[in-house]
Amino acid sequence: MTRPLHVAPLLALLAIAGVAHAQEQPLPDSREFLGDSLRSLRSNDLLRIRYTYTEKEARYTYDSSGRVVKTQHRVYDVDPSLEPELTYRRLVSVNGVEPADLAKRDAEHRRKVQEWAAGRQREGQSAREARLRREAEQDRSEQAVVDELTSIYDFRMTGRETIDGRPAIVYTFDPRPGYTPRTPQGRIIQRFRGQAWVDEQDRELVRLKTDVLETVSVKFGFIFRLLQGSRGHVERRKIDVDTWLPTYTRFTGSGRVFFLWRVDLDQATEFTSYRKKPAGD
């Protein structure tokens, strides 16, 4: 019996779908893949100190009905350092307008750098020695947190997705009940849950989404309490041969400053124009 012509394309599509399903790769071993991913995990702060970059920040203000009533755009040229005195977030524009005191702030930063270098010289350290010492201290501190992540969280592999043409393994993570973290950072992140997307080839974090499960105090130069329901979103991409860095972050939620007044936040930030610093900087 001859099939109607309009049925042939449908059968062809079903056959193609069946082949594609049969050829789909099984998920990797969850424990092994997670272990590889955690071994390559380093904080963005440690990785970014070897680069300068541009930071484009947008802050949104809403009215009581949830409508955006104000948007502020800021652009920074950033030269990061683990030494607070040396990090320079150079504000180059606010809503497209260059700050009037830009030259003054540039001169102030140069003065701070000179004072810092003179202080290290009096201590008998070169700038490079001081930088390497600080990196080692930061690396040890962060490794202590990484070492207890699988104790803090129950990680579950849930599937595979494609991000920018690259396969990524998806995990959910939830705090394990009854565990008391050993590190201060661990005691903070224990209040979060979320999803993580990890590049299948490089074992690098590509995307992270988090939710604050209960109010937690965080220090941002002052005491700030993140309230339950606040959310975070981070995107990371491969910016050169072997380095993955943030390209986008967004935080939405509420907090209290000094435990007194409430602040509602919605801030999106793009990170662009990564430029590797000369060796030795």
LOFIPA-544224 format. One line per field, with one value per residue (C-alpha): x, y, z. Coordinates in nm, 2 decimals, padded with zeros to 4 digits. Example, Ala and Ser with C-alpha at 12.3 -4.5 7.8 and 13.67 -1.06 7.14 Angstrom:
<recs>
X [01.23;01.37]
Y [-00.45;-00.11]
Z [00.78;00.71]
</recs>
This chain:
<recs>
X [00.00;00.13;00.15;00.01;00.28;00.22;00.31;00.66;00.81;00.66;00.82;01.15;01.14;01.06;01.35;01.59;01.47;01.52;01.87;01.96;01.82;02.02;02.34;02.29;02.59;02.52;02.59;02.94;02.99;02.85;03.11;03.41;03.29;03.21;03.55;03.73;03.52;03.60;03.97;03.97;03.75;03.92;03.76;03.71;03.91;04.22;04.18;04.10;04.40;04.60;04.37;04.22;03.87;03.56;03.27;02.92;02.68;02.30;02.10;01.72;01.47;01.11;00.78;00.53;00.37;00.70;00.75;01.10;01.11;01.48;01.79;02.14;02.43;02.79;03.10;03.43;03.78;03.90;04.26;04.22;04.46;04.44;04.58;04.28;04.50;04.60;04.26;04.13;03.77;03.81;03.46;03.46;03.09;02.76;02.46;02.70;02.86;03.23;03.28;03.42;03.68;03.83;04.17;04.18;04.09;04.35;04.62;04.50;04.53;04.88;04.97;04.83;05.03;05.35;05.29;05.21;05.53;05.74;05.59;05.68;06.03;06.08;05.97;06.23;05.97;05.94;05.59;05.61;05.70;05.41;05.17;05.28;05.25;04.90;04.80;04.92;04.73;04.41;04.45;04.49;04.18;03.97;04.09;03.96;03.61;03.63;03.74;03.42;03.17;03.06;03.00;02.80;02.59;02.42;02.51;02.28;02.35;02.03;02.11;02.30;02.23;02.40;02.54;02.69;02.73;02.92;02.76;02.73;02.65;02.38;02.38;02.15;02.29;02.11;02.25;02.29;02.10;02.30;02.64;02.84;03.09;03.44;03.51;03.34;03.27;03.11;02.88;02.76;02.71;02.53;02.23;02.21;02.08;02.09;02.19;02.53;02.62;02.97;03.14;03.17;03.50;03.69;03.52;03.47;03.17;02.97;02.65;02.54;02.20;02.15;01.86;01.90;01.71;01.74;01.86;02.24;02.49;02.76;03.03;03.05;03.27;02.97;02.73;02.47;02.20;02.07;01.71;01.54;01.44;01.73;01.87;02.20;02.30;02.65;02.77;03.13;03.30;03.63;03.82;04.15;04.33;04.28;04.10;03.73;03.61;03.27;03.09;02.77;02.62;02.28;02.16;01.80;01.67;01.65;01.88;01.93;02.22;02.35;02.03;01.84;01.70;01.58;01.74;01.59;01.84;01.84;02.18;02.31;02.68;02.86;03.23;03.40;03.74;03.96;04.32;04.60;04.85;05.22;05.41;05.54;05.27]
Y [00.00;00.34;00.59;00.94;01.19;01.41;01.13;01.08;01.40;01.31;00.96;01.11;01.35;01.07;00.86;01.15;01.21;00.85;00.85;01.17;01.02;00.70;00.90;01.12;01.09;00.95;01.18;01.15;01.00;01.25;01.21;01.21;01.51;01.71;01.63;01.75;02.07;02.15;02.10;02.36;02.60;02.93;03.26;03.53;03.77;03.55;03.50;03.86;04.02;03.93;04.14;04.48;04.51;04.73;04.71;04.83;04.86;04.92;04.99;04.97;05.15;05.03;05.19;05.01;04.84;04.69;04.93;05.06;05.43;05.50;05.34;05.45;05.34;05.35;05.25;05.17;05.08;04.83;04.75;04.48;04.38;04.16;04.46;04.69;05.00;04.91;04.82;05.10;05.11;05.41;05.57;05.70;05.79;05.81;05.80;05.88;06.18;06.19;06.28;06.63;06.51;06.22;06.37;06.44;06.08;05.95;06.15;06.03;05.66;05.72;05.86;05.56;05.32;05.51;05.51;05.14;05.06;05.28;05.09;04.75;04.88;04.98;04.63;04.48;04.34;04.40;04.46;04.12;03.94;04.11;04.02;03.66;03.64;03.78;03.54;03.24;03.35;03.41;03.07;02.89;03.06;02.97;02.62;02.56;02.66;02.44;02.15;02.15;02.23;01.87;01.86;02.19;02.10;01.80;01.82;01.64;01.61;01.68;01.69;01.84;02.18;02.38;02.72;02.92;02.60;02.41;02.13;02.20;01.96;02.09;02.04;02.15;02.21;02.23;02.27;01.95;01.95;01.92;02.02;02.31;02.47;02.52;02.84;03.19;03.18;02.84;02.96;03.23;03.02;02.76;02.99;02.96;02.70;02.70;02.56;02.54;02.48;02.34;02.33;01.96;01.99;02.23;02.15;02.52;02.70;02.86;02.98;03.00;03.09;03.12;03.19;03.31;03.06;03.26;03.60;03.62;03.89;03.98;04.25;04.49;04.75;04.77;04.52;04.43;04.16;03.98;03.89;03.56;03.54;03.75;03.60;03.60;03.51;03.48;03.41;03.31;03.26;03.15;03.48;03.33;03.00;02.87;03.13;03.16;03.49;03.66;03.83;03.91;03.92;04.02;04.05;04.11;04.12;04.31;04.38;04.58;04.82;04.81;04.61;04.93;05.04;04.82;04.85;04.69;04.61;04.52;04.55;04.40;04.42;04.34;04.27;04.33;04.41;04.18;04.27;04.06;04.26;04.25;03.97;04.08;04.34]
Z [00.00;-00.09;00.20;00.14;00.04;00.34;00.58;00.44;00.59;00.93;00.92;00.82;01.12;01.36;01.22;01.26;01.62;01.70;01.57;01.76;02.08;02.03;01.97;02.28;02.51;02.86;03.15;03.31;03.65;03.89;04.17;03.94;03.74;04.05;04.19;03.87;03.87;04.24;04.18;03.91;04.11;04.20;04.30;04.04;04.26;04.24;03.86;03.77;03.94;03.63;03.40;03.37;03.24;03.20;03.43;03.32;03.60;03.59;03.90;03.88;04.11;04.13;04.25;04.47;04.17;04.05;03.76;03.69;03.76;03.76;03.60;03.68;03.45;03.57;03.38;03.55;03.42;03.68;03.77;04.05;04.32;04.63;04.81;04.88;04.85;04.49;04.34;04.13;04.01;03.79;03.75;03.39;03.34;03.52;03.28;03.00;03.17;03.28;03.65;03.70;03.95;03.74;03.71;04.09;04.17;03.92;04.10;04.44;04.33;04.20;04.54;04.72;04.49;04.56;04.94;04.93;04.73;04.97;05.27;05.12;05.05;05.42;05.51;05.28;05.03;04.66;04.52;04.35;04.67;04.85;04.57;04.57;04.95;04.95;04.66;04.86;05.17;04.97;04.79;05.12;05.26;04.95;04.94;05.29;05.17;04.85;05.07;05.26;04.98;04.95;05.32;05.31;05.01;04.86;04.49;04.24;03.87;03.68;03.31;03.03;02.85;02.58;02.65;02.37;02.17;02.44;02.65;03.02;03.30;03.54;03.92;04.19;04.53;04.87;05.22;05.41;05.74;06.05;05.92;06.09;05.84;05.97;05.78;05.81;05.43;05.47;05.73;05.49;05.18;05.39;05.37;04.99;04.75;04.37;04.04;03.87;03.51;03.45;03.11;03.02;02.84;03.07;03.40;03.46;03.61;03.33;03.51;03.87;04.01;04.38;04.63;04.99;05.21;05.53;05.63;05.65;05.75;05.50;05.53;05.23;05.41;05.65;05.80;05.54;05.60;05.29;05.34;05.25;04.89;04.75;04.43;04.24;03.88;03.75;03.39;03.31;02.98;02.84;02.77;02.66;02.62;02.97;03.18;03.26;03.40;03.48;03.20;03.37;03.72;03.85;04.21;04.30;04.66;04.98;05.27;05.59;05.65;06.01;06.09;06.07;05.74;05.45;05.10;04.79;04.53;04.16;04.00;03.67;03.58;03.25;03.25;02.92;02.75;02.96;02.90;03.05;03.25;03.16;03.33;03.67;03.73]
</recs>
